[in-house]
């Protein structure tokens, strides 16, 4: 999953590690990672998934819980 911060600030926690978010930041999160978002101001993200590409390349991985 890709996230591009359009405006606002916050934090993204990925597998227990905190990453600060601010405009212009690009964050790539593996699909199998635990993640959470916390906004400190109004946070606008553009997000998209490259699953179709990973499927075609045989790279897609899922972990069902």
Secondary structure, DSSP 8 states (H G I E B T S, - for coil): -EEEEEE--EEEEETTEEEEE-TT-EEE--TTS-EEEEESS--EEEEE--HHHHHHHT-------
